[in-house]
Amino acid sequence: LKEGNKKGYIWSISNNYGVFYQYETTRSGDVAKEMLKGYRGSVIADAYCGYNFIYFMDEIILALCWAHVRRKFYDTMTVEPKSKAEEMVKLIDDLYDIEHEAKNFEELKNLRETKSKAKVDEIEKWVQDNQSEGLKNSSLGKAISYLTKGLNPFTSKGKIVNSNHVGSLKEFLRNPYIPLDNNMAERSQKYP
């Protein structure tokens, strides 16, 4: 620990083979940049802005976690228009149900191209129908904003940053090896 610093962060990266932990006194995205140096492939994470540098990279695809989106809406159900948040939780639950139908990656690929794509289209339609200026600062509005960020390509100064990236929540539609969430990684942090 740095002298006088009482906070620290455990960063982790995991895959099917194991987990790597790194302690840092900062939450800066520079730590993630250092940990991912030389890596090529997909990263599944939450929408923490410290990962935005990935959008500028050709060799790494950032896929956002649907469980984090679901949690935003689930938490909203105790605060505001419960029925609206429940609708979105149900739509996201449907995505998980579709995943469970697949017996192998080929079936998963086909299901994602058809049923999951249609469900994501339904989610986008729900966002269009329920997004309003009046909700902006409400819990539901913040959950919708979090979801919208992941559905749309990452932009900087109004331009799409990298044409290799679609909306980060849609990356799973393009690659059956990308999971819907990073729950496995989070479980490995809690129960190593």
Secondary structure as GFF3:
##gff-version 3
##sequence-region A 1 192
A	DSSP	beta_strand	9	15	.	.	.	ID=ss1
A	DSSP	beta_strand	18	24	.	.	.	ID=ss2
A	DSSP	alpha_helix	29	35	.	.	.	ID=ss3
A	DSSP	beta_strand	41	45	.	.	.	ID=ss4
A	DSSP	three_ten_helix	49	56	.	.	.	ID=ss5
A	DSSP	beta_strand	60	64	.	.	.	ID=ss6
A	DSSP	alpha_helix	66	76	.	.	.	ID=ss7
A	DSSP	alpha_helix	82	101	.	.	.	ID=ss8
A	DSSP	alpha_helix	105	111	.	.	.	ID=ss9
A	DSSP	pi_helix	112	116	.	.	.	ID=ss10
A	DSSP	alpha_helix	117	130	.	.	.	ID=ss11
A	DSSP	three_ten_helix	133	135	.	.	.	ID=ss12
A	DSSP	alpha_helix	139	151	.	.	.	ID=ss13
A	DSSP	beta_strand	155	156	.	.	.	ID=ss14
A	DSSP	beta_strand	159	160	.	.	.	ID=ss15
A	DSSP	three_ten_helix	168	170	.	.	.	ID=ss16
A	DSSP	alpha_helix	171	174	.	.	.	ID=ss17
A	DSSP	alpha_helix	183	190	.	.	.	ID=ss18
###
